[in-house]
C-alpha cells in the first residue's frame, strides 16, 4: 500500500507480504493469498517471487501513482487479469501519463 500525505509525500506501508528471499527466489507457502492485480503472473500462478516479480509490481505501482490510486486493470476481475496477462495483455497508457513513463511500465511487464 502507498499512503499519500500532504504535499503528495508517499510512504510505503503494509509489509504483510514481505519475505526474506534466499538464492534470489522465495516460494510462497501453499494456500497463500496474493493481491492478484499487483502480482507478477509467475508469482500469482506458481508462488515464485523474485526480483523480477518485484519489478512487475513496481510497474503496477507507477500506474497507481499516475491515476491517483485507481485500481489496476479497471473493469477486470482477478481471473480475467490472470488470463489476459498470460495472453500478453498489458494495460494501456493512462490518459494523463507521459508516454515515456508508460514505456517504463511496459518494460517492467516484460516476460
C-alpha positions in Angstrom: 0.0 0.0 0.0 1.1 3.5 -0.7 0.0 6.2 1.7 -0.2 9.7 0.2 0.0 12.6 2.6 0.4 16.4 2.5 2.4 17.7 -0.5 2.0 14.3 -2.2 4.5 12.7 0.1 4.2 8.9 -0.5 5.0 6.3 2.1 5.1 2.5 1.5 3.1 0.6 4.1 1.7 -2.9 4.8 4.6 -5.3 4.6 2.4 -8.3 5.2 3.7 -10.0 2.1 7.3 -9.1 2.8 9.6 -12.1 3.0 13.3 -12.8 3.2 14.4 -14.1 -0.2 17.3 -16.6 -0.3 19.0 -17.6 -3.5 17.1 -14.8 -5.3 13.8 -16.6 -5.0 11.0 -17.0 -2.5 8.4 -19.8 -2.8 5.1 -18.9 -1.1 3.5 -21.4 1.2 0.6 -23.5 -0.2 -2.7 -21.7 0.1 -1.1 -18.2 0.4 -3.3 -15.4 -1.0 -1.9 -12.6 -3.1 -3.2 -9.3 -4.4 -3.5 -10.6 -8.0 -3.7 -7.3 -9.8 -0.4 -6.2 -8.3 1.4 -9.6 -8.5 3.6 -10.8 -11.4 2.0 -13.7 -13.3 4.7 -16.3 -12.3 4.2 -15.3 -8.7 0.4 -15.4 -8.8 0.3 -18.7 -10.7 3.3 -20.6 -9.2 4.1 -18.8 -6.0 7.6 -17.9 -7.2 8.7 -14.5 -6.1 12.0 -13.0 -7.4 13.5 -9.6 -8.1 11.7 -9.7 -11.5 8.3 -10.1 -9.8 9.2 -7.1 -7.7 9.9 -5.1 -10.9 6.5 -6.2 -12.3 4.8 -4.8 -9.1 6.7 -1.6 -9.4 5.2 -1.1 -12.9 1.8 -1.5 -11.3 2.7 1.0 -8.6 3.5 3.5 -11.3 0.0 3.2 -12.8 -1.4 3.8 -9.3 0.6 6.9 -8.9 -0.4 8.3 -12.3 -4.1 7.5 -11.9 -4.2 8.8 -8.3 -4.9 5.4 -6.8 -7.2 3.8 -9.3 -7.2 0.0 -9.0 -5.2 -1.6 -11.8 -6.9 -3.3 -14.7 -10.3 -1.5 -14.3 -13.3 -3.5 -15.2 -11.5 -6.8 -14.9 -11.7 -9.3 -12.1 -8.7 -11.3 -10.8 -9.4 -14.3 -13.1 -9.7 -12.1 -16.2 -6.5 -10.3 -15.3 -4.5 -13.6 -15.0 -5.9 -14.9 -18.2 -5.4 -11.7 -20.2 -1.9 -11.1 -18.8 -0.9 -14.7 -19.7 -2.1 -14.0 -23.3 0.2 -10.9 -23.4 -2.3 -8.1 -22.5 -0.7 -5.1 -20.8 -2.6 -2.0 -19.5 -2.9 0.9 -21.9 -1.2 4.2 -21.2 -3.4 6.1 -18.7 -4.8 9.4 -20.1 -2.6 11.7 -18.1 0.5 9.6 -18.3 3.5 10.7 -20.3 4.3 8.1 -23.0 7.9 7.9 -21.7 6.6 6.8 -18.3 4.3 4.2 -19.9 7.3 2.9 -21.7 8.9 2.3 -18.3 5.8 0.5 -17.1 5.8 -1.8 -20.2 9.4 -2.6 -19.6 8.5 -3.7 -16.1 5.9 -6.0 -17.5 8.2 -7.8 -20.0 8.3 -11.6 -19.7 
